[in-house]
Amino acid sequence: MRVLVTGGAGFIGSHMVAALLARGASVSVLDDFSTGKRANLPADGDLTVTEGDVADPAAVEAALSGCDAFVHLAAVASVERSVREPLVTHRTNLQGSIQLFDEAARQGVRRGLYASSAAVYGDSAALPLAESEPPRPLTPYAADKLAGEHYLAYYHRGGRLNATAFRFFNVFGPRQDPSSPYSGVISIFLDRARRGAPLTVFGDGLQTRDFVYVGDVVNALMAALAVRAAPREMPVYNVARGERVSLLDLLDAIGRLDGIAGPLTVSHAAAREGDIRHSLADTARLREALGWEPRTPLLAGLAAILAE
């Protein structure tokens, strides 16, 4: 089996590439290296790397050649940037997705997995959020992710792709670059905490997130790749632990880790535009359909990042 991983040199993508190679798959990576790093990629294994833009037809055509499936992880994963530069992020997050889906259908690539986002739900109070909850995207990033789901479902219903979409909640783990403007709060907090630098909380810190370890996300994707059945309606799954953690709770957990010297220095700033207040997933659909269970608790995941 040959699988294309877009954004394969990035945070989640590089873990997916390693898992595929460990299972004996051949892997093609398409990455523009704007945030991904070549050092994230394994040094051995049946791996082909194409440096290019997912919105570039020639790059997508070359990277997909000979593939049986794709895992689409490439994105400008920044809500804040999408608010500032919606046309720039739209090119990658939606135009690039459509380019990939259409070329995959043209080449006869049968299986496709798409990384959507919990951001599609907006700031809903109907917690825990089930996949049946009506989407209420509040930002260009969320709107593009939701539109990507609809485009992929179009190809799926037409029988041109056997596709599945995943709404990732707050993914964390090793290789999440704390210096990147697109990094999650955990990588930023941990990096600053181990250096004894001050930490900034945007808002009061009582906002909650549903954090899920990158290894558990990869396990969900790997389980989905093994599915050959193609139901009429494209499956959409939440990927999360199903636990609410406030930012203040997260700071408390970080402060108790081995390797963090001294008490944390925390200040507060104004809440950021587009940030939701609370997030919590209902993961029953994923558990029932794929037999998936999150295996990594928050503290174990935090320790794994410190150990990298």
C-alpha positions as CSV (number, residue, x, y, z in Angstrom):
1,M,0.0,0.0,0.0
2,R,1.3,3.5,-0.9
3,V,-0.1,6.4,1.1
4,L,0.3,10.1,0.5
5,V,0.6,12.2,3.6
6,T,0.2,15.9,2.9
7,G,2.0,18.0,5.5
8,G,3.9,14.9,6.3
9,A,6.9,16.8,7.7
10,G,4.8,18.6,10.2
11,F,3.7,17.9,13.7
12,I,0.9,15.3,13.2
13,G,2.1,14.4,9.7
14,S,5.5,13.2,10.7
15,H,4.0,10.9,13.4
16,M,1.6,9.5,10.8
17,V,4.5,8.9,8.4
18,A,6.5,7.0,11.0
19,A,3.4,4.9,11.9
20,L,2.8,4.0,8.2
21,L,6.4,3.1,7.6
22,A,6.5,0.9,10.8
23,R,3.5,-1.0,9.3
24,G,5.4,-1.6,6.1
25,A,3.6,0.9,3.9
26,S,5.2,2.9,1.2
27,V,4.8,6.6,1.9
28,S,4.8,9.7,-0.2
29,V,5.0,13.1,1.5
30,L,3.9,16.5,0.1
31,D,5.1,19.4,2.2
32,D,6.1,23.0,1.4
33,F,8.2,23.1,4.6
34,S,6.8,26.4,5.7
35,T,6.3,24.9,9.1
36,G,7.3,21.3,8.6
37,K,10.9,20.1,9.1
38,R,12.9,17.6,7.2
39,A,14.4,16.5,10.5
40,N,10.9,15.3,11.5
41,L,11.0,12.7,8.8
42,P,12.5,9.2,9.3
43,A,15.9,8.6,7.8
44,D,15.0,5.2,6.4
45,G,12.1,3.3,5.0
46,D,10.2,3.5,1.6
47,L,9.7,7.2,1.7
48,T,9.4,9.7,-1.2
49,V,9.3,13.5,-0.4
50,T,7.9,16.1,-2.8
51,E,8.5,19.7,-1.8
52,G,5.5,21.6,-3.0
53,D,2.3,23.4,-2.3
54,V,-0.9,21.4,-1.9
55,A,-2.7,24.1,-4.0
56,D,-0.2,23.5,-6.9
57,P,-1.8,21.1,-9.4
58,A,1.6,19.8,-10.7
59,A,2.9,19.1,-7.2
60,V,-0.3,17.3,-6.2
61,E,-0.3,15.2,-9.3
62,A,3.3,14.1,-8.8
63,A,2.9,13.4,-5.1
64,L,-0.3,11.3,-5.7
65,S,1.2,9.2,-8.5
66,G,1.0,5.5,-7.6
67,C,-0.8,6.0,-4.3
68,D,-3.6,3.9,-3.0
69,A,-4.7,6.4,-0.3
70,F,-4.1,9.9,1.1
71,V,-4.1,11.4,4.5
72,H,-4.7,15.2,4.1
73,L,-3.0,17.0,7.0
74,A,-1.5,20.0,5.2
75,A,-3.1,23.3,6.5
76,V,-2.4,26.7,7.8
77,A,-3.4,25.7,11.3
78,S,-3.9,29.2,12.7
79,V,-7.3,30.6,13.5
80,E,-5.6,34.0,14.3
81,R,-3.9,34.1,10.9
82,S,-7.1,33.2,9.1
83,V,-8.7,36.2,10.7
84,R,-5.9,38.5,9.6
85,E,-5.3,36.9,6.1
86,P,-8.3,35.0,5.0
87,L,-7.4,34.9,1.4
88,V,-3.9,33.5,2.1
89,T,-5.1,30.8,4.4
90,H,-8.1,30.0,2.1
91,R,-5.7,29.0,-0.7
92,T,-4.1,26.3,1.4
93,N,-7.0,25.2,3.6
94,L,-9.8,25.0,1.0
95,Q,-8.4,25.5,-2.5
96,G,-5.6,23.0,-1.7
97,S,-8.0,20.5,-0.3
98,I,-10.2,20.6,-3.4
99,Q,-7.1,20.3,-5.6
100,L,-6.1,17.2,-3.8
101,F,-9.6,15.6,-3.7
102,D,-10.1,16.2,-7.4
103,E,-6.7,14.9,-8.5
104,A,-7.1,11.8,-6.3
105,A,-10.4,11.1,-7.9
106,R,-8.9,11.6,-11.4
107,Q,-6.1,9.2,-10.6
108,G,-8.3,6.6,-9.0
109,V,-6.9,6.9,-5.5
110,R,-9.7,5.1,-3.7
111,R,-9.2,5.9,0.0
112,G,-9.0,9.4,1.5
113,L,-8.7,10.8,5.0
114,Y,-9.2,14.5,5.8
115,A,-8.2,16.4,8.9
116,S,-11.0,18.8,9.7
117,S,-11.3,20.6,13.0
118,A,-13.5,21.0,16.1
119,A,-13.5,24.7,15.2
120,V,-16.4,23.9,12.8
121,Y,-18.7,23.8,15.9
122,G,-18.0,27.3,16.9
123,D,-18.7,28.4,20.4
124,S,-21.5,25.9,21.1
125,A,-22.9,25.4,24.5
126,A,-24.2,21.9,23.6
127,L,-21.4,20.0,25.3
128,P,-20.2,17.4,24.8
129,L,-20.2,18.1,21.1
130,A,-21.5,15.2,18.9
131,E,-21.0,15.1,15.2
132,S,-24.7,15.7,14.7
133,E,-24.4,19.2,16.3
134,P,-25.1,21.9,13.7
135,P,-21.8,23.5,12.7
136,R,-21.4,27.2,13.5
137,P,-18.0,28.3,12.1
138,L,-16.9,31.6,13.6
139,T,-13.6,32.2,11.6
140,P,-12.3,31.8,8.1
141,Y,-10.2,28.8,9.3
142,A,-13.3,27.0,10.6
143,A,-15.4,27.9,7.5
144,D,-12.7,26.5,5.2
145,K,-12.4,23.3,7.2
146,L,-16.2,22.8,7.1
147,A,-16.3,23.5,3.4
148,G,-13.5,20.9,2.9
149,E,-15.8,18.3,4.6
150,H,-18.6,19.2,2.2
151,Y,-16.4,19.0,-0.9
152,L,-15.0,15.6,0.2
153,A,-18.5,14.3,0.9
154,Y,-19.4,15.3,-2.7
155,Y,-16.6,13.1,-4.1
156,H,-17.6,10.3,-1.6
157,R,-21.3,10.3,-2.5
158,G,-20.4,10.2,-6.2
159,G,-18.4,7.1,-5.7
160,R,-15.1,8.7,-6.7
161,L,-13.5,8.5,-3.3
162,N,-14.0,6.3,-0.2
163,A,-13.5,9.1,2.3
164,T,-13.6,9.9,6.0
165,A,-13.3,13.2,7.8
166,F,-11.9,13.7,11.3
167,R,-12.7,16.7,13.5
168,F,-9.5,17.1,15.5
169,F,-9.8,18.7,18.9
170,N,-6.7,20.1,20.6
171,V,-3.8,17.8,19.5
172,F,-0.6,17.9,21.4
173,G,2.7,15.9,21.6
174,P,6.3,15.8,20.6
175,R,7.5,17.7,17.5
176,Q,5.0,20.5,18.0
177,D,7.2,23.5,17.5
178,P,6.8,26.0,20.3
179,S,8.4,28.8,18.3
180,S,5.8,28.5,15.5
181,P,2.9,31.0,15.5
182,Y,0.7,28.0,14.8
183,S,1.7,26.0,17.9
184,G,-0.8,24.8,20.4
185,V,-0.9,26.2,23.9
186,I,0.6,23.1,25.4
187,S,3.9,23.2,23.4
188,I,4.2,27.0,24.1
189,F,3.5,26.6,27.9
190,L,5.9,23.7,28.3
191,D,8.7,25.3,26.4
192,R,8.5,28.5,28.5
193,A,8.0,26.6,31.8
194,R,11.1,24.5,31.4
195,R,13.1,27.6,30.6
196,G,11.7,29.5,33.6
197,A,10.2,32.1,31.3
198,P,6.9,33.8,32.0
199,L,3.7,32.4,30.6
200,T,0.8,34.5,29.2
201,V,-2.8,33.3,29.4
202,F,-5.2,35.0,27.0
203,G,-8.4,35.6,28.9
204,D,-9.1,34.4,32.5
205,G,-7.8,30.9,32.0
206,L,-11.1,29.3,32.8
207,Q,-11.7,28.4,29.2
208,T,-11.6,24.7,28.6
209,R,-10.2,22.5,25.9
210,D,-10.3,18.8,25.0
211,F,-6.6,17.8,24.6
212,V,-5.7,14.6,22.7
213,Y,-2.3,13.1,22.3
214,V,-0.8,12.9,18.8
215,G,-0.2,9.2,19.1
216,D,-3.9,8.6,19.8
217,V,-4.8,10.7,16.7
218,V,-2.5,8.6,14.6
219,N,-4.1,5.4,15.9
220,A,-7.5,6.7,14.8
221,L,-6.2,7.5,11.3
222,M,-4.5,4.1,11.0
223,A,-7.6,2.3,12.0
224,A,-9.6,4.2,9.4
225,L,-7.2,3.4,6.6
226,A,-7.9,-0.3,7.2
227,V,-11.6,0.2,6.5
228,R,-12.6,-0.8,3.0
229,A,-16.4,-0.5,3.3
230,A,-17.8,2.7,1.7
231,P,-21.1,3.7,3.2
232,R,-23.3,6.1,1.2
233,E,-22.7,9.0,3.5
234,M,-19.1,10.0,4.4
235,P,-18.3,9.2,8.0
236,V,-17.3,12.2,10.2
237,Y,-15.6,11.5,13.5
238,N,-14.6,13.6,16.5
239,V,-11.0,12.8,17.7
240,A,-10.5,13.8,21.3
241,R,-10.2,12.3,24.8
242,G,-13.6,13.5,25.9
243,E,-12.3,15.4,28.9
244,R,-12.5,19.1,29.7
245,V,-9.3,20.8,30.9
246,S,-9.1,24.5,31.8
247,L,-6.0,26.4,31.0
248,L,-5.5,27.0,34.7
249,D,-5.8,23.2,35.3
250,L,-3.2,22.7,32.5
251,L,-0.8,25.1,34.2
252,D,-1.2,23.3,37.5
253,A,-0.4,20.0,35.8
254,I,2.7,21.5,34.1
255,G,3.9,22.9,37.4
256,R,3.8,19.4,38.9
257,L,6.0,17.8,36.2
258,D,9.5,16.6,36.9
259,G,11.9,18.8,34.9
260,I,10.0,22.1,35.6
261,A,12.1,24.2,37.9
262,G,10.4,26.5,40.3
263,P,6.9,28.0,40.4
264,L,5.4,29.2,37.1
265,T,5.2,32.9,36.4
266,V,1.8,33.6,34.8
267,S,0.2,36.8,33.5
268,H,-3.1,37.4,31.7
269,A,-3.8,39.3,28.5
270,A,-7.0,40.0,26.6
271,A,-8.8,37.1,25.0
272,R,-8.0,36.6,21.3
273,E,-10.5,37.1,18.5
274,G,-12.0,33.8,17.3
275,D,-11.1,31.8,20.4
276,I,-14.0,29.7,21.7
277,R,-14.8,29.5,25.4
278,H,-15.4,25.8,26.0
279,S,-14.7,22.6,24.1
280,L,-15.6,19.0,24.8
281,A,-16.1,16.1,22.4
282,D,-18.5,13.2,22.3
283,T,-16.3,10.5,20.9
284,A,-18.8,7.6,21.0
285,R,-19.1,7.4,17.2
286,L,-15.4,6.9,16.7
287,R,-15.1,4.4,19.5
288,E,-18.0,2.3,18.2
289,A,-17.1,2.5,14.5
290,L,-13.3,1.8,14.7
291,G,-12.9,0.3,18.2
292,W,-10.7,3.3,19.1
293,E,-9.7,4.4,22.6
294,P,-7.5,7.2,23.7
295,R,-4.6,5.6,25.5
296,T,-2.5,8.6,26.7
297,P,-3.6,10.7,29.7
298,L,-2.7,14.4,29.8
299,L,0.2,14.0,32.3
300,A,1.8,11.1,30.3
301,G,1.6,13.2,27.2
302,L,3.1,16.2,28.8
303,A,6.0,14.1,30.2
304,A,6.6,12.6,26.7
305,I,7.1,16.2,25.3
306,L,9.5,17.0,28.0
307,A,11.5,13.9,27.3
308,E,11.9,14.5,23.6
